[in-house]
Amino acid sequence: MAQVIMDKRDVEFVLHEQLEVEKLAKHERFAEFTKKTVDLIIAEARNLAVKEMLPVLRIADEEGCKLENGTVRVPESFHRIYELFKEGEWISLCDDPKWGGQGMPTSVSMAVKNYFHGANFPFTLAILLSHGAGKLVENFGTEKQKNLFLKKMYTGEWSGTMLLTEPQAGSDVGALTATAVKNADGTYSITGNKIFISSGEHDLVENIIHPVLARLEGAPPGTSGISLFLVPKIWVNDDGSLGEFNDVVCTGIEEKMGIHGSPTCSLTLGGKGKCRGTLLGEENKGMRAMFVMMNEARLDVGMQGLGCSSASFQNSLNYARERVQSRHLTASGKDAPPVPIIQHPDVRRMLLSMKTCTEASRSILYYIGYCEDMIHISSDPAEKARYQGLIDLLIPIAKGYVTDRAFEVCSMGIQVYGGYGYTKEYPQEQYLRDCKITHIYEGTNGIQAMDLLGRKLGLNKGQPFRDLLAEIRQTIATAKNISGLEGLAGKMETAAAELEKTAAFIGKMAASEKAMTAYSHAYAFMDVTGDAVMAWMLLWRATVAGKKLQAGAKGKDAVFYEGQIAGARFYINTVLPITRGKMDVINAADSTVVDIAEDAFGGK
Amino acid sequence: MAQVIMDKRDVEFVLHEQLEVEKLAKHERFAEFTKKTVDLIIAEARNLAVKEMLPVLRIADEEGCKLENGTVRVPESFHRIYELFKEGEWISLCDDPKWGGQGMPTSVSMAVKNYFHGANFPFTLAILLSHGAGKLVENFGTEKQKNLFLKKMYTGEWSGTMLLTEPQAGSDVGALTATAVKNADGTYSITGNKIFISSGEHDLVENIIHPVLARLEGAPPGTSGISLFLVPKIWVNDDGSLGEFNDVVCTGIEEKMGIHGSPTCSLTLGGKGKCRGTLLGEENKGMRAMFVMMNEARLDVGMQGLGCSSASFQNSLNYARERVQSRHLTASGKDAPPVPIIQHPDVRRMLLSMKTCTEASRSILYYIGYCEDMIHISSDPAEKARYQGLIDLLIPIAKGYVTDRAFEVCSMGIQVYGGYGYTKEYPQEQYLRDCKITHIYEGTNGIQAMDLLGRKLGLNKGQPFRDLLAEIRQTIATAKNISGLEGLAGKMETAAAELEKTAAFIGKMAASEKAMTAYSHAYAFMDVTGDAVMAWMLLWRATVAGKKLQAGAKGKDAVFYEGQIAGARFYINTVLPITRGKMDVINAADSTVVDIAEDAFGGK
């Protein structure tokens, strides 16, 4: 039977053949996560995704969220799924079991999240945020804060959020004006208005814990004067019992293009002067704390994009195999029968684009999870640092680049369906609408491009970027020894060298008086880096597949491996030449974007 | 004050400075369309668009259409606008005044439509279809049919549709099964089910006239057995009075991603055996008749895309000038004030991409209208044929390529707004949702790419393509003589030569045993041809601007012209190198898309 959400075989391929996650089980931390256990986890996640989450995707989109008397009602069906998530302990996949986590490898959790997001991203979004908020408590909380909040957050009894954005402080978090005043009892009185708060208020749980960025009286301006506070919706007494309503009022929810099942709230804190919080971490170091959570949050957004594109691709593939329309291009005679549209060249082009894009993105995201795991099991500080550097470098790609590609896949996912794709009878249009938010929150994709060029490229004097190139070159070296992959390896080698040169060029320009011009090409630089990383992942996949074929893989396996090699060939031969064009553009450093007079944009 | 929908100055520039449409008034047919009259028409269209159509864009999206007891109710506000359209005679802009048309140049009508689509594409869509249906009657109808229907359709008293698609016959129109049986009185009894019929049923008018594609008993299979019939919703008696309900029943309307104000209907014809029609044109020549209308319909879809992108860009530009966020990249010191986001390099990059994309697309579409006008006023058959060839060649670009770019512009239009762009508080998300349909109907963009490669490139032994290159080279020659444009002209010359070579290569491959591979690159070929045409239009604009600057243009005009030159520079320097990469891909003719085994796509 045709699969939904994504290709089971491909998930297994990445986990077991590309990343070989069962090797992680050799280490104490992950000892129980043998191949058998991992497969069981994935099978259960798929089961939950396919049987419970996917069937309510559309109805929740229609139903949306409703604000009534300060209470937000999420789609009815989400209550049932939420209970299943709590029962199955799906909320804190990788965290310390001491606090209710599952302790699984991050790489494995990526596959779980891939299914959940593909099945129902608006629902899953709420879960992620709870986890992220919990992680802040785990990392920066006092023992008291942890005891009061953490387990309840990680097990889903309570949920969590992130309160950063204010109407005048979006990308510029440092412009926020929410204030905190210390009280005699050590708590802080919080006042402010926050917007765009995902799951800021809802009816799935009895209490919501808000990490809030605010400014202490007399704190310096900008980001260095921001502190982080833990502000529960309902006050939590020292014995863990619930106290009074804590004056966190939902004043509105956004009408949005997509993710209708996820309430995006405006919250007023301390409107009646009765909102209290406790300091999380140190005074004026709130931004630093938030940054620690940034990688996880941005990786999750990349996964949201991949969830949408995975499912959109799988649907299109199934549809293209079933939908019969028009005769074969090379058929002779008017009586030739119509064929399934997967036989038409332009449909195949779309499907192969979608396949390579989702598969390469999958490898990138799972690989980042794998790097996280390696940090945990490695005892060598240098190796830990190397993996952390790779993660830091790849995060803007995982968030900015992967979601851009995911959106394109979702758009093609509509095209394959033709007119039907535009209707709500099929899920394709929702995947596109939902996917669009991934370009925006947790730092717009433009911000990701600036992060890559401005922070990550030069990190530790460029070591992570050199490490990335070394990883790519290791795959190239392997590929050169596999019959049939030599040519692709050679092309990838050229691309890596060109990327290295381009990175050096734009990095230097960014630090020069031509910084404005450099940053006007930051997006292009994210694009070409992403393209190269995608090509690397596909070549890596092809080397694994090539070895298996050489070893005599047969039947379905052989077909799958041939598909991997075809994917690498398609991408390296039809995408990388365009990447080279983009690198030529960067290296030519045209400054028109900077030079053009503001009025010359027109429209006044 | 900031303009909305689009830049008035740019519209005037294309009409009066690039295309010099006032020269058309030297010819009898367009004698009354002097510059003054043209400006008056545009001003009135803008007025209607800004004051009446735009304010109800969002509310109509929310309201949508409702099917109740077989009757479709369109958004309430559309009734008022429809009356204004009838009163102002905005429905048949270019047609013979004898039948209620305005007789204006098509080039001028493009500007009018640009405003209407930018202000309210879901509403304007209904008007276009009425016009297209009328055009079929004008071109293929008998005198009796014209007298009974045409004036009422062109003046909006009745509306019209197009009934092609059936559930199993989408892109493959030839697979349709609706049938027609000749009656003794010369009418035909029609039976069939049609889907995806825009404005197939609605409450704006008392009668709807459906041109219907159906098969006569015993007709050959495929497209050569299809005839065209005129089927009114309510029978029209020979004296013009309305007779009985003609058994055309709306059985459902689609829930869609966008264009909610436009009802997309499923219609059952002759469910009770009482649906009659009259033959329009000749038996079995229905497809040929439809093809005659195809160019206009596809050009209109391109204009729908441009309407969305024009408005999205203009909104983003206005927003970027007002929204203050983050300090300037080169500001020193933490106390530097935040600046309007138009000063940030990545925002500028998006705005300049959006500007060049909408402006070049505008020039393409208006230019196609201009070619239409030249056919009308030319007395030289060779010149007429040349313009017709250019139109035929450019139509797939106008529909397929322009709408692809428009969608990208609309997506950036959300990005510029950040989180706000995703909310329904601003129109940006609707423009993206509405725009997506333009990739699908009137032949998907994949079909456009096949049309360009399979029909248009080799049309008349390639003469139109050579004519296009000649036009481009004429602009290059002009640009070479303008100080400051020599370098851009040289780059454009190289691009034109590469396009010529690529076209020859893929054209030959399409006619060879490698046709499947050629068609798997058809989309890329549409892309590169479109890129080159865009660059040509921007260079053409720059030559006009350069001459005006040389002649001493000052003040606001000079700023506008500098903007034109910057646009050409930006596009030629930052897009054409990528186009070259795409051409390299085509010329390498990778066949992986064709070669990969169907099962190797995975997911089974």
Interface residues (C-beta under 8 A of the other chain):
Chain A: A2 Q3 M6 D7 R9 D10 T165 Q168 G170 S171 D172 A175 I195 F196 P221 G222 S224 E254 E255 K256 M257 G258 T264 Q314 L317 N318 R321 V324 Q325 S326 L329 T330 K334 D335 P338 I342 Q343 P345 D346 V347 R348 R349 M350 L351 L352 K355 F407 S411 I414 Q415 G418 G419 G421 Y422 T423 K424 E425 E429 L432 R433 K436 I437 H439 I440 Y441 T444 N445 G446 A449 M450 A515 M516 T517 Y519 S520 H521 A522 Y523 A524 K556 V559 F560 E562 G563 A566 R569 F570 N573 T574 P577 I578 T579 R580 G581 K582 D584 V585 A588 D590 T592 V593 V594 D595 I596 A597 E598 D599 A600 F601 G602 G603 K604
Chain B: A2 Q3 M6 D7 R9 D10 T165 Q168 G170 S171 D172 A175 I195 F196 P221 G222 S224 E254 E255 K256 M257 G258 T264 Q314 L317 N318 R321 V324 Q325 S326 L329 T330 K334 D335 P338 I342 Q343 P345 D346 V347 R348 R349 M350 L351 L352 K355 F407 S411 I414 Q415 G418 G419 G421 Y422 T423 K424 E425 E429 L432 R433 K436 I437 H439 I440 Y441 T444 N445 G446 A449 M450 A515 M516 T517 Y519 S520 H521 A522 Y523 A524 K556 V559 F560 E562 G563 A566 R569 F570 N573 T574 P577 I578 T579 R580 G581 K582 D584 V585 A588 D590 T592 V593 V594 D595 I596 A597 E598 D599 A600 F601 G602 G603 K604
